[in-house]
Amino acid sequence: MLDYFPNILFLIALIVGIGFFTRNIRKVVRNIKLGREIGEVTDKKERWGNVVRIALGQSKMVVRPVSGIMHIIVYVGFVIINIEVLEIIIDGIFGTHRIFSFLGPVYDWLIASFEVLALLVLVAVVVFWIRRNVQRIKRFMNPEMKGWPKNDANYILYFEVVLMMLFLTMNATDHQLQILGAEHYSEAGMFPVSNFMLPLFSDMSVDTLVLVERIAWWLHILGILVFLNYLYFSKHLHILLAFPNVFFGKINPKGQFSNLESVTNEVKLMMDPNADPFAAPPEGAETPAKFGASDVMDLNRVQLLNAYTCTECGRCTSECPANQTGKKLSPRKIMMDTRDRLEEVGKNINKNGEFKEDGKQLLDDYISREELWACTTCNACVEACPVSIDPLSIIMDMRQYLVMEQSAAPTELNVAMTNIENNGAPWPYNQMDRLNWKNEA
C-alpha cells in the first residue's frame, strides 16, 4: 500500500486542483449569463478566422513589437512547455518516469525545445518586470493600476519564474542521475539549458539527487495547479477567455452603433398615419424594456465576457484621446469596474441564493458620469485591444440610460437634441432659417 501512496496523493491533488478550478469557472459562466442574451451568432467563418488570426496568431499584439514579441514568447512557452504536464500527470498517476521516452529522438527534440523555451520565457519575464517596475511605463502607472492590479501582474511574473526554474532543476537533476546510471533514470531527453546547471549538483549523492528531483517534480506540478486556480482571481483569466471573447467580438464596422428595437418601433408608430399614438397598450403586452444600462445585469453577455477577459494591458487607455488630454476617462478602468461590480453581484448571489438588492449599481458607484461623457466615441480603444474587447459599447449603453431613462444628458447635448426635435437641425434656427448657421461660420 505504501508503494502506491505517492500515486494516491498525486491523484487527490489533481482532483482537488481541477475540481476547485471547475467550481470557480462555473461561477464565471453563471455571472456572464446574468447579462442579456445576444441572439443568434452569424458570420461564423469570419469569427473563426479572427480566433486563428487574433487569439492564436497574436496579430494585434505585435503592433507594439517589444511587448508583442515578449508576449508571444511567454504565450508559446506556456502552451508548449505544458505539453509536458501530460507526461507528468501520467507518471504521477501510474508511478512511471518519463513515460514518453519511447519516442526516442522525437522525445529528445521535445525536451530540448521545452528547455530553450523555458529560458526564453525567463528572459521575457525579466523584461516585463523591468518595464513595469523599473522603467515604469506610463500605461502601467494609471490610478486604476494601484494596489491589487499592480501586485497581481507582478505575482504572475514571479509564478512564471518559479515554474520555469523548477522545470529546469527537475531536468538538471534527472540528467545527473542518468549520467550516474541511477535506477529508474534511463537515458532520455536532451538538456541544452539545464546541462549548464550540472555543476550545482555534481557533488551530490544519488539519494540526495533523487530527493531534489522529486521535490522539484512535485513543486512543479503543484505550482501549475495553484497557478490554474489563481487564474480565477487574476486578470490572467484571459489565457482561457481570449478565444471565446475574440469569437464573439464585434465584426460590424466600428462606427456602426446598434439601435434599440423598442425605440425603432416607437418611431415607426409615430410615422404611421393610421396609428393612434395615445392608444393604451394591448392587454398582456410586455413591459417596455429598460433603455440602456445602469448595472451589469442590463449589459449583454458579450460585454460581461469582455470584462472578465480584460488583460489590463492599458493599450486602450494609452490610445484614448480623452485620457491623453487629461480627462478622467480610462477605457481600461471601465472594463475593470464592470468586472468588479459583476464579481460583487456574484458574491451577493453566493451568499443569498439569488441577487438581493444592495443599493449599488455600476453607474455612479463604480463608473462616474464624468467618465462616460468624456468619451469621443472614436473607437481607438476598440481598435487597440489585442483580444477584441469593446469598452465603447458599455459607455454607449450607459449614456443611453442617462439620456432616455433619466433625461440627464449634459446641457450642451440637451440643447442640441431640443433643436433637432424642434428645428430639424442642432442649431437654434427654425426650419425657414436653418441655413443661417453658415453666416456664422
C-alpha positions as CSV (number, residue, x, y, z in Angstrom):
1,M,0.0,0.0,0.0
2,L,2.9,2.4,0.9
3,D,4.3,1.9,-2.6
4,Y,1.1,3.4,-4.1
5,F,0.9,6.3,-1.6
6,P,2.6,8.9,-3.8
7,N,0.3,8.0,-6.7
8,I,-2.8,8.3,-4.5
9,L,-1.5,11.6,-3.1
10,F,-0.9,12.9,-6.6
11,L,-4.4,11.8,-7.7
12,I,-6.0,13.5,-4.8
13,A,-4.1,16.8,-5.5
14,L,-5.1,16.6,-9.2
15,I,-8.8,16.0,-8.4
16,V,-8.8,18.8,-5.8
17,G,-7.0,21.3,-8.1
18,I,-9.1,20.6,-11.1
19,G,-12.3,20.4,-9.1
20,F,-11.7,23.8,-7.4
21,F,-10.9,25.3,-10.8
22,T,-14.1,23.9,-12.3
23,R,-16.1,25.3,-9.4
24,N,-14.8,28.8,-10.0
25,I,-15.2,28.7,-13.7
26,R,-18.8,27.7,-13.2
27,K,-19.2,30.9,-11.2
28,V,-17.7,32.9,-14.1
29,V,-20.1,31.3,-16.5
30,R,-23.1,31.9,-14.2
31,N,-22.1,35.6,-13.8
32,I,-21.7,36.1,-17.5
33,K,-25.2,34.6,-18.0
34,L,-26.6,37.3,-15.8
35,G,-26.4,39.5,-18.8
36,R,-28.9,39.8,-21.7
37,E,-28.9,37.1,-24.4
38,I,-27.2,38.2,-27.6
39,G,-29.4,36.3,-30.1
40,E,-28.1,34.2,-33.0
41,V,-24.4,34.4,-33.8
42,T,-23.8,35.0,-37.5
43,D,-20.7,35.2,-39.8
44,K,-19.1,32.2,-38.0
45,K,-16.5,31.8,-40.7
46,E,-15.2,35.3,-40.2
47,R,-15.3,34.8,-36.4
48,W,-13.3,31.6,-36.5
49,G,-10.8,33.4,-38.8
50,N,-10.5,36.1,-36.1
51,V,-9.8,33.4,-33.5
52,V,-7.0,32.0,-35.6
53,R,-5.5,35.4,-36.5
54,I,-6.0,37.4,-33.3
55,A,-6.2,34.9,-30.5
56,L,-3.9,32.2,-31.7
57,G,-1.8,34.3,-34.1
58,Q,-1.4,37.2,-31.7
59,S,-1.7,39.6,-34.7
60,K,-2.7,42.6,-32.7
61,M,0.0,42.1,-30.0
62,V,2.9,42.8,-32.4
63,V,1.6,46.2,-33.3
64,R,3.9,47.2,-30.4
65,P,6.9,45.0,-31.3
66,V,8.8,44.8,-28.0
67,S,5.9,43.8,-25.7
68,G,4.3,41.9,-28.6
69,I,7.3,39.6,-29.2
70,M,7.9,39.1,-25.5
71,H,4.3,38.2,-25.0
72,I,4.4,35.7,-27.9
73,I,7.4,34.0,-26.3
74,V,5.7,33.7,-23.0
75,Y,2.5,32.5,-24.7
76,V,4.1,29.9,-26.8
77,G,6.3,28.8,-23.9
78,F,3.3,28.5,-21.7
79,V,1.4,26.4,-24.2
80,I,4.2,24.1,-25.4
81,I,6.0,23.6,-22.1
82,N,2.8,22.5,-20.5
83,I,2.5,19.7,-23.1
84,E,5.0,18.0,-20.7
85,V,2.3,18.3,-18.0
86,L,0.5,15.5,-19.8
87,E,3.6,13.3,-19.2
88,I,3.8,14.4,-15.6
89,I,0.2,13.5,-15.0
90,I,0.5,10.1,-16.4
91,D,3.8,9.5,-14.5
92,G,2.1,10.7,-11.3
93,I,-1.0,8.5,-11.6
94,F,0.8,5.3,-12.7
95,G,4.1,5.7,-11.0
96,T,6.1,5.7,-14.2
97,H,9.0,8.0,-15.1
98,R,9.3,9.8,-18.4
99,I,6.6,7.6,-20.0
100,F,7.0,9.2,-23.4
101,S,10.8,8.5,-23.6
102,F,10.0,5.6,-26.0
103,L,9.6,8.3,-28.7
104,G,13.4,8.3,-28.9
105,P,14.8,11.2,-31.0
106,V,11.4,12.9,-31.1
107,Y,11.4,12.9,-27.3
108,D,14.9,14.3,-27.2
109,W,13.9,17.1,-29.5
110,L,10.8,17.9,-27.5
111,I,12.7,18.2,-24.2
112,A,15.4,20.3,-25.8
113,S,12.8,22.7,-27.3
114,F,11.0,22.9,-23.9
115,E,14.2,23.9,-22.2
116,V,15.1,26.6,-24.8
117,L,11.5,28.0,-24.5
118,A,11.8,27.9,-20.7
119,L,15.0,30.1,-20.9
120,L,13.3,32.5,-23.4
121,V,10.3,32.7,-21.0
122,L,12.6,33.6,-18.1
123,V,14.2,36.4,-20.3
124,A,10.8,37.7,-21.3
125,V,9.5,37.7,-17.8
126,V,12.6,39.7,-16.6
127,V,11.9,42.2,-19.4
128,F,8.3,42.5,-18.4
129,W,9.2,43.0,-14.8
130,I,11.7,45.8,-15.6
131,R,9.2,47.6,-17.9
132,R,6.6,47.6,-15.0
133,N,8.8,48.2,-12.0
134,V,12.0,50.0,-13.2
135,Q,11.1,51.7,-16.5
136,R,7.6,52.3,-15.1
137,I,5.9,52.7,-18.5
138,K,3.1,55.3,-18.2
139,R,0.2,53.0,-19.0
140,F,1.1,50.7,-16.1
141,M,1.1,53.7,-13.7
142,N,-2.5,54.9,-14.1
143,P,-4.6,55.4,-10.9
144,E,-6.7,52.2,-11.6
145,M,-3.5,50.1,-11.5
146,K,-2.6,50.9,-7.9
147,G,-2.8,48.1,-5.3
148,W,-4.1,44.7,-6.3
149,P,-3.8,45.2,-10.2
150,K,-0.1,46.1,-9.9
151,N,0.6,43.3,-7.4
152,D,-1.4,40.8,-9.5
153,A,0.8,41.5,-12.6
154,N,4.0,41.0,-10.6
155,Y,2.7,37.8,-8.9
156,I,2.2,36.2,-12.3
157,L,5.7,37.1,-13.3
158,Y,7.1,35.6,-10.1
159,F,4.9,32.5,-10.7
160,E,6.4,32.1,-14.2
161,V,10.0,32.4,-12.9
162,V,9.4,29.8,-10.2
163,L,7.7,27.3,-12.5
164,M,10.5,27.6,-15.2
165,M,13.2,27.2,-12.6
166,L,11.6,24.2,-11.1
167,F,11.3,22.7,-14.6
168,L,15.0,23.3,-15.3
169,T,16.0,22.0,-11.8
170,M,13.9,18.9,-12.3
171,N,15.6,18.2,-15.7
172,A,19.2,19.0,-14.4
173,T,18.9,16.6,-11.5
174,D,17.3,14.0,-13.8
175,H,20.1,14.4,-16.3
176,Q,22.7,14.0,-13.5
177,L,21.0,10.8,-12.3
178,Q,21.0,9.5,-15.8
179,I,24.8,10.1,-16.1
180,L,25.3,8.3,-12.8
181,G,23.2,5.4,-14.0
182,A,20.7,5.6,-11.2
183,E,17.9,3.1,-11.0
184,H,14.7,4.1,-12.9
185,Y,16.6,7.1,-14.6
186,S,17.3,5.6,-18.0
187,E,18.8,8.0,-20.6
188,A,16.1,10.0,-22.2
189,G,15.9,13.6,-23.5
190,M,18.4,16.3,-24.4
191,F,19.1,19.1,-22.0
192,P,20.8,22.1,-23.7
193,V,19.9,24.6,-20.9
194,S,19.8,22.5,-17.7
195,N,23.1,20.9,-18.8
196,F,24.8,24.2,-17.6
197,M,23.3,23.6,-14.1
198,L,25.0,20.3,-13.6
199,P,28.0,21.7,-11.6
200,L,25.5,22.7,-8.9
201,F,24.6,19.0,-8.4
202,S,27.8,17.2,-9.3
203,D,28.9,16.6,-5.7
204,M,25.5,15.3,-4.5
205,S,24.9,11.6,-3.8
206,V,22.3,9.6,-5.7
207,D,19.9,9.7,-2.8
208,T,20.2,13.5,-2.5
209,L,19.8,14.0,-6.2
210,V,16.6,11.8,-6.2
211,L,15.2,13.9,-3.3
212,V,15.9,17.2,-5.1
213,E,14.5,15.8,-8.4
214,R,11.3,14.6,-6.7
215,I,10.9,17.8,-4.8
216,A,11.3,19.9,-8.0
217,W,8.8,17.5,-9.8
218,W,6.2,17.8,-7.1
219,L,6.5,21.5,-6.6
220,H,6.3,22.0,-10.4
221,I,3.1,20.1,-10.8
222,L,1.6,21.5,-7.6
223,G,2.7,25.0,-8.8
224,I,0.8,24.5,-12.1
225,L,-2.4,23.5,-10.2
226,V,-2.0,26.6,-7.9
227,F,-1.5,28.8,-11.0
228,L,-4.5,27.3,-12.7
229,N,-6.7,28.2,-9.7
230,Y,-5.1,31.6,-9.3
231,L,-6.4,32.5,-12.8
232,Y,-9.9,32.9,-11.4
233,F,-8.8,35.7,-9.1
234,S,-6.4,37.3,-11.6
235,K,-6.6,39.3,-14.8
236,H,-4.8,36.3,-16.4
237,L,-8.2,34.6,-16.8
238,H,-7.8,36.0,-20.3
239,I,-5.5,33.0,-21.0
240,L,-8.7,30.9,-21.3
241,L,-11.3,33.5,-22.2
242,A,-9.5,35.3,-25.0
243,F,-10.6,32.7,-27.5
244,P,-14.4,32.9,-27.0
245,N,-14.1,36.6,-26.5
246,V,-12.4,37.1,-29.9
247,F,-15.0,34.7,-31.5
248,F,-17.9,36.8,-30.1
249,G,-16.1,40.1,-30.8
250,K,-17.7,42.9,-32.9
251,I,-17.3,42.3,-36.6
252,N,-19.5,45.1,-37.8
253,P,-17.9,48.4,-38.9
254,K,-16.6,50.0,-35.8
255,G,-18.5,53.2,-36.4
256,Q,-21.9,51.4,-36.7
257,F,-23.9,51.6,-33.5
258,S,-26.8,49.4,-32.6
259,N,-30.4,50.7,-32.4
260,L,-32.9,49.8,-29.7
261,E,-35.7,47.8,-31.3
262,S,-38.2,49.3,-28.9
263,V,-37.2,52.9,-30.0
264,T,-37.3,51.9,-33.7
265,N,-40.8,50.5,-33.2
266,E,-41.9,53.7,-31.4
267,V,-40.6,55.8,-34.3
268,K,-42.4,53.7,-36.8
269,L,-45.6,54.1,-34.7
270,M,-45.2,57.8,-34.7
271,M,-44.8,57.9,-38.5
272,D,-47.8,55.6,-39.2
273,P,-50.7,57.9,-40.2
274,N,-53.2,55.3,-39.2
275,A,-51.8,54.6,-35.7
276,D,-53.1,56.1,-32.5
277,P,-50.1,57.2,-30.6
278,F,-52.2,57.7,-27.4
279,A,-53.8,54.3,-27.5
280,A,-53.2,52.1,-24.5
281,P,-51.0,49.0,-25.0
282,P,-53.0,45.8,-25.5
283,E,-53.7,43.7,-22.5
284,G,-50.9,41.3,-21.6
285,A,-48.3,43.3,-23.6
286,E,-44.8,43.0,-22.3
287,T,-43.4,45.8,-20.1
288,P,-41.2,48.0,-22.3
289,A,-37.5,47.1,-21.9
290,K,-35.2,49.4,-19.9
291,F,-33.4,51.8,-22.1
292,G,-29.6,51.4,-21.9
293,A,-27.8,50.1,-18.9
294,S,-27.2,51.3,-15.3
295,D,-26.0,48.0,-13.9
296,V,-24.2,44.9,-15.1
297,M,-27.5,42.9,-15.5
298,D,-28.5,45.4,-18.1
299,L,-25.4,44.6,-20.3
300,N,-25.3,41.7,-22.7
301,R,-23.3,38.6,-22.2
302,V,-20.6,39.5,-24.6
303,Q,-20.0,42.7,-22.7
304,L,-19.7,40.8,-19.4
305,L,-17.4,38.3,-21.1
306,N,-15.3,41.3,-22.2
307,A,-15.0,42.4,-18.6
308,Y,-13.6,39.0,-17.5
309,T,-11.3,38.8,-20.5
310,C,-9.6,42.2,-19.9
311,T,-5.9,41.8,-19.6
312,E,-5.4,45.3,-18.0
313,C,-2.6,45.9,-20.5
314,G,-3.7,49.5,-20.9
315,R,-3.3,49.7,-24.7
316,C,-6.9,51.1,-24.9
317,T,-6.2,53.8,-22.3
318,S,-2.9,54.8,-23.9
319,E,-4.7,55.3,-27.2
320,C,-7.7,57.1,-25.8
321,P,-7.6,60.8,-26.9
322,A,-9.7,61.8,-23.9
323,N,-7.3,60.2,-21.5
324,Q,-4.3,61.8,-23.3
325,T,-5.8,65.3,-22.8
326,G,-6.2,64.7,-19.1
327,K,-9.9,63.7,-19.0
328,K,-10.9,61.2,-16.3
329,L,-11.9,58.5,-18.8
330,S,-9.8,55.3,-18.9
331,P,-11.4,52.6,-21.1
332,R,-9.4,50.0,-19.1
333,K,-11.0,51.3,-15.9
334,I,-14.4,50.9,-17.5
335,M,-13.7,47.2,-18.0
336,M,-12.2,46.7,-14.6
337,D,-15.1,48.4,-12.9
338,T,-17.6,46.3,-14.8
339,R,-15.8,43.1,-13.7
340,D,-15.5,44.3,-10.1
341,R,-19.3,45.1,-10.0
342,L,-20.1,41.7,-11.6
343,E,-18.0,39.9,-9.0
344,E,-19.8,41.8,-6.3
345,V,-23.1,40.7,-7.7
346,G,-21.8,37.2,-7.9
347,K,-20.8,37.2,-4.2
348,N,-24.3,38.5,-3.4
349,I,-25.8,35.5,-5.2
350,N,-23.5,33.1,-3.5
351,K,-24.5,34.4,-0.1
352,N,-28.3,34.8,-0.6
353,G,-29.0,32.1,-3.3
354,E,-30.3,34.9,-5.5
355,F,-29.4,38.6,-6.0
356,K,-30.7,40.8,-3.2
357,E,-30.8,44.5,-3.8
358,D,-27.7,46.0,-2.3
359,G,-28.3,49.7,-3.0
360,K,-25.4,49.8,-5.5
361,Q,-25.1,49.8,-9.3
362,L,-22.4,50.1,-11.9
363,L,-23.4,53.7,-12.7
364,D,-22.3,56.3,-10.2
365,D,-21.0,53.7,-7.6
366,Y,-18.3,52.4,-10.0
367,I,-18.3,54.5,-13.2
368,S,-18.9,58.2,-12.9
369,R,-20.9,60.3,-15.4
370,E,-17.9,62.4,-16.0
371,E,-16.1,59.4,-17.4
372,L,-19.0,58.5,-19.7
373,W,-19.4,61.9,-21.2
374,A,-15.6,62.4,-21.7
375,C,-15.7,59.7,-24.4
376,T,-15.4,60.9,-28.0
377,T,-16.7,57.6,-29.4
378,C,-13.6,57.4,-31.7
379,N,-13.2,53.6,-31.3
380,A,-9.5,53.9,-30.7
381,C,-9.8,51.7,-27.6
382,V,-11.6,49.0,-29.5
383,E,-9.0,49.1,-32.3
384,A,-6.2,48.9,-29.8
385,C,-7.4,45.9,-27.8
386,P,-5.4,42.7,-28.5
387,V,-8.4,40.5,-27.6
388,S,-11.3,42.3,-29.2
389,I,-12.8,43.9,-26.1
390,D,-15.3,46.8,-26.7
391,P,-15.3,49.3,-23.8
392,L,-17.2,51.8,-26.0
393,S,-20.3,49.6,-26.2
394,I,-20.6,49.8,-22.4
395,I,-20.1,53.5,-22.4
396,M,-22.8,54.0,-25.0
397,D,-25.3,51.8,-23.2
398,M,-24.8,53.7,-20.0
399,R,-25.1,57.0,-21.9
400,Q,-28.3,55.8,-23.4
401,Y,-29.7,55.1,-20.0
402,L,-28.8,58.6,-18.8
403,V,-30.5,60.2,-21.8
404,M,-33.6,58.1,-22.2
405,E,-34.3,57.0,-18.7
406,Q,-33.1,60.0,-16.6
407,S,-33.0,62.8,-19.1
408,A,-29.6,63.5,-17.6
409,A,-27.5,64.5,-20.7
410,P,-25.1,67.4,-20.4
411,T,-26.6,70.8,-21.1
412,E,-24.9,71.1,-24.5
413,L,-26.3,67.8,-25.7
414,N,-29.8,68.6,-24.4
415,V,-29.8,71.9,-26.3
416,A,-28.7,70.2,-29.5
417,M,-31.3,67.5,-29.1
418,T,-34.1,70.0,-28.4
419,N,-33.1,72.0,-31.5
420,I,-33.1,68.8,-33.6
421,E,-36.6,68.0,-32.3
422,N,-37.9,71.5,-32.9
423,N,-35.9,72.7,-35.9
424,G,-34.7,69.6,-37.6
425,A,-31.1,70.7,-37.0
426,P,-28.8,71.1,-33.9
427,W,-28.7,74.9,-34.4
428,P,-31.2,77.3,-32.9
429,Y,-32.9,78.3,-36.1
430,N,-36.4,77.4,-37.3
431,Q,-37.0,75.4,-40.5
432,M,-37.1,78.5,-42.7
433,D,-33.8,79.9,-41.3
434,R,-31.9,76.5,-40.8
435,L,-29.1,77.6,-43.3
436,N,-28.3,80.7,-41.3
437,W,-25.6,78.8,-39.5
438,K,-23.3,79.3,-42.5
439,N,-23.4,83.0,-41.9
440,E,-21.7,82.5,-38.6
441,A,-19.1,80.0,-39.9
